[in-house]
């Protein structure tokens, strides 16, 4: 039983070390267990920054699509143009949904 505990402990410590390396966080060899909450906060902060960047890109892309269709209202569009417009707007809505999801 003690051997299983040691293996599990070592495995989790290696997992923690890998997460630190992946997300640019310093792995503290001695106090790594106490440091887990800080690592989670660091990862969450990176995710928040990515969501904010995605939201900014989405707004910029939406603006480009408005220019692409020259401000034309969807009901006034040719059916082929309207299909393209609907596809583009669905893509924008998908990005907006991703940028608003909770971690």
C-alpha positions in Angstrom: 0.0 0.0 0.0 2.8 2.4 0.8 4.4 1.7 -2.6 1.1 2.6 -4.3 1.0 5.9 -2.4 4.6 6.7 -3.3 3.9 5.9 -7.0 0.7 8.0 -7.0 2.4 10.9 -5.2 5.4 10.8 -7.7 3.0 10.6 -10.7 1.0 13.6 -9.5 4.1 15.6 -8.8 5.3 14.9 -12.3 1.9 16.0 -13.6 2.2 19.2 -11.6 5.7 19.8 -13.0 4.4 19.2 -16.6 1.6 21.7 -16.1 4.0 24.3 -14.7 6.2 23.8 -17.7 3.3 24.0 -20.1 1.9 27.2 -18.7 5.1 29.0 -17.9 4.9 28.7 -14.1 7.8 28.0 -11.9 7.6 24.5 -10.3 8.7 24.6 -6.6 10.2 21.3 -5.9 9.8 21.6 -2.1 6.4 23.3 -1.7 4.7 22.1 -4.9 1.6 20.8 -3.2 0.9 24.1 -1.4 1.5 25.9 -4.7 -1.3 24.1 -6.6 -3.9 26.9 -6.1 -1.4 29.5 -7.4 -0.9 27.4 -10.5 -4.6 27.1 -11.0 -5.0 30.9 -10.7 -2.1 31.3 -13.2 -3.7 29.0 -15.7 -7.1 30.7 -15.2 -5.5 34.1 -15.8 -4.0 32.9 -19.1 -7.4 31.6 -20.2 -9.1 34.9 -19.3 -6.5 36.8 -21.4 -7.0 34.5 -24.3 -10.8 34.9 -24.0 -10.4 38.7 -24.0 -8.1 38.5 -27.0 -10.6 36.3 -28.8 -13.4 38.7 -28.0 -11.4 41.6 -29.5 -10.6 39.6 -32.6 -14.2 38.6 -33.0 -15.4 42.3 -32.9 -12.7 43.2 -35.5 -13.8 40.3 -37.7 -17.5 41.3 -37.3 -16.6 44.8 -38.5 -14.8 43.4 -41.5 -17.9 41.4 -42.4 -20.0 44.5 -42.2 -17.7 46.2 -44.6 -17.7 43.1 -46.8 -21.4 43.3 -47.2 -21.3 47.1 -47.5 -23.8 47.6 -44.7 -26.6 45.8 -46.7 -29.5 44.5 -44.7 -29.8 40.7 -44.8 -33.4 40.9 -46.1 -32.2 42.9 -49.1 -29.5 40.5 -50.1 -29.4 38.2 -53.0 -30.0 34.6 -51.8 -26.4 33.5 -52.5 -25.0 36.6 -50.7 -27.5 36.0 -47.9 -26.2 32.4 -47.5 -22.6 33.6 -47.3 -23.7 36.3 -44.8 -25.5 33.8 -42.6 -22.5 31.5 -42.7 -20.2 34.3 -41.7 -22.4 35.5 -38.9 -22.8 32.0 -37.5 -19.0 31.8 -37.3 -18.9 35.2 -35.5 -21.6 34.0 -33.0 -19.6 30.8 -32.4 -16.5 32.9 -31.5 -18.6 35.1 -29.3 -20.0 32.1 -27.4 -16.5 30.7 -26.9 -15.2 34.0 -25.6 -18.0 34.2 -23.0 -17.8 30.6 -21.7 -16.8 30.1 -18.1 -13.6 28.2 -17.5 
